[in-house]
Amino acid sequence: METVVGTAPGARVERLVTSGTFSLDGGTWDVDNNVWIVGDDAEVIVIDPAHNAAEVASAVAGRAVRAILLTHGHDDHVRAARETAALLHAPIHLNPADRMLWDAVHEAAPDAEINAGDTFTVAGVTLEALHTPGHSPGSTSFLARDLGVVFTGDTMFQGGPGATGRSYSDFPTIIESIKAQLLTLPADTRVFTGHGGETSIGAEAPQLDEWIARGH
C-alpha cells in the first residue's frame, strides 16, 4: 500500500492494488483494481474494496471505517464488498441505478444508497458524490475538494473514458458526464481511477474532442 496524498497523522489518501477477475456479458478478464482509503490514523472511508477482503482489512489496520463507498456495481468492484463490510463493521453504499449489477452478485441489498450531492465526512475531509453515468447507469465519482482529488472509478482514466461497449453502458452518456461533472473541476485536481495510474483534470481536458472522434 502507498500513500498518494498527505502524510501521517493528518488526512491522507492511500492506495492498495488488488488482483482478480471481471466478468460481464459472458466474458471474464484478469484485472488489477485500485482500492482507495481516505482518512487518518483513527478513521477512514474505503472506496471500492475489490477482490480481497483480507488485504483491504489489513490495509485499514484496525482504524474505524465510517463507510464503504462503491463507484459502480461491476463485479470486480463489488464481489468482495460484503466480506469486507463484515470484517470492517462498515455500511456499504451504492447508487441504486446499479442495483441490477449488484443483484447479479449478491442476494442482500447494499446497506445504503448513494445519490448525487450526498456527502461523507472522515478525518475532517468531505467526499461529495457526483453522479457520472455512462460506464454504468449508477457510476458515481467522489470529489474531495479539501485534498484536491476526485475518485472517478471507471468513468475516466488516463487517456480517456471508461469502456462503454458492454451491457448498461452508453458512450454519449459517459462523455456528457465527463464534460459536465469532471472537466469542470480545477485543472490541478488529481484523478484517482479504478484501475491504473493517476492523472489530472488538466492533463485530460484537452483530449475531449479526440475521445469523441474516436468513439467507444
N, C-alpha and C positions, 0 to 999 in steps of 0.2 A: 504494500500500500504506500502511496506517496501523498504528501501534502502539496496541493497545487495553488492554493490561495491562503495567505495568512500564516501565522506562526503560533505555536502553543505559548501561553494558555488561552489566547483570545479566540474569537470566532474564526473559523477556517473551513476550507473545503478539502476533503481527502478523496482520492480515487483508488478504488480497488478494481482490478480486472479479473473477471471470472470467465470460464470457458464451458461451452455446452453446445446445444443444438437449437435451431429454429425450424419449426415445421408449419407449413400452411399450403393449402391447395394441392395436397398430395406429395409435396417435396419436402426434403429435410436437408439442412445445411449446417456445417460446423461454424460456430460464431464465438467471438470474444466480446464480452459486454463490459461497459463501464458501470460500476456501482459508485454512486456519489454519496458521501457522508458529510453533512453540513452541521457544524456546531462547535463546541469547545470541549474542555476536559470533563465537563459534567453532563451535558445533554447534547443530543444530536437528532437530526432528521435524516432518514435514509431514503434515497431516490433510486428506484429500480434495482432491488436486491436480486440480481439474476443468478440462476443456475445452482449456486452452492450456499445454502443457508448457514452451514457451519463456518465457512470462510467469512461471510458477512458478519456473523456474530463475533468471531474472533477479532475482526477489524473494529467493531464497535467497542469491544474490550470493557464491557460492564457499564458503559455510560447509559443514562436514561434515554430511551428512544421516544420522542414525542409523537412521531408519525412515520409511516412508510408511505411514500408518495410514488405512484406509478405514472409514468409519462404516457403509456398506452397499454393495450391489452394483448399484444402478441406474446406467444407462449414463452419465448426466451426471456421476456421481461417479467412474466407473472408466475411461471410454473413453480418457482421456489418461494413465492410470496407468503403462502400460508405457513409453511415450515419456518420461515424466517420470523414471521409475526409471533409464532408460538415461542420461539427461542428468546425473542426480544421483548415480548409482552407489549406489543405496539399495534395500533389500529392501521388497517390497510385502506388507502384512499385511491379511488379510480373514477375517472369521468364516466358517467352512466352510458354515454354513447358507445362505449366499448364493451358493454356487458356481454354481447354475443361472443366476443373473443375470450373474455374471462370464463364464461359459462362452458366453453368448449374444453376447458382445462379443469375447472373447479366446480363442485356441486354447491357449496355455500357461497353466498354473496360476499362481496367486499364489505368492510365494516362501515365505510362512509363514502359519500360521493364527492367528487371534485367538480366545481363549476367555475366558469370564468369569473375572475375577480376575487376568488377565495384567497385568503392569506393564511400563512402558517409561520409562527414565530418560534425561533430557537436561538439561544445564546445571544439575544439582542439583535438578531438578524431576521428580517421578514422575507419570506418567499411568496411571491404573487403568482397565482395560476393564470396563464394565458392560454386560451383555447386556440390551438393551432392544428385544425383538422387537415386531412389530405392523405397522410400515410395511413391513418385510420380515422374513423369519424370522431373518436374521442381524444385524439392526441392532444396532449397538454404540455406546454413548456412552463418552467418555473423561473421567474426573474427575481434575483437577489440584488436589488439596487445598491444596498449597503456594501456589497462586496464587488460590484461591477461585473457580475456574471449572470448568464442565463443558461439554464439546462434545457436543451432542445429535444432530448430523446432522439427519435429517428426522423424528426421533421426537417432539420437542416444539419448538414455535415460540412466538413472542409471540402469545398469544391462542388457543392450542390445540394438539392433537396433529397429527402429520403425516397425510397422506392415507392412507386405507385402502380406497379403492374400486376398487383395481386388483389384478391377479394377485399372489398370495403375501402379501397383506396381510390384517389382521384387526383390527377395531375393539376388541372386548373385550380382545384381547391387548395392544394399544398402551396402552389405559387402565390395565391391570394393570402394565405396565412403568413407566409414568409414576408411578403410585401407589407402587410398591414400590421403585423404583430412583432416581427423580429427586426426587419431592416429599418424600422423607425426608431430603434434604440440607439443610444450614443455609439459612435464608431469604435470607441475603445472598449466596449463591452466584450468580455471574453465569452466564448461559446463552448460549453461543455456538452458533448454529444453522447448518444447511447452506445456508440462504437467508435473506435479510432481516436485520433488525436484532436486536440482543441484547435479552435480558430477564433476569429473575432468578427464582429459585425462589419467593421471597416474593410476587412480582407474579402468578405463575401459579397457585399453590396454591389461592387462594380460588375459582378459576373451575372447579375439577374437576367439581362437580355440574352446572354449566351445560353443560360439554362432554359429560357422559354423557347428559343430557337431550336435547341437540342431536343426538347420534349422529353417525355418519360421513356 
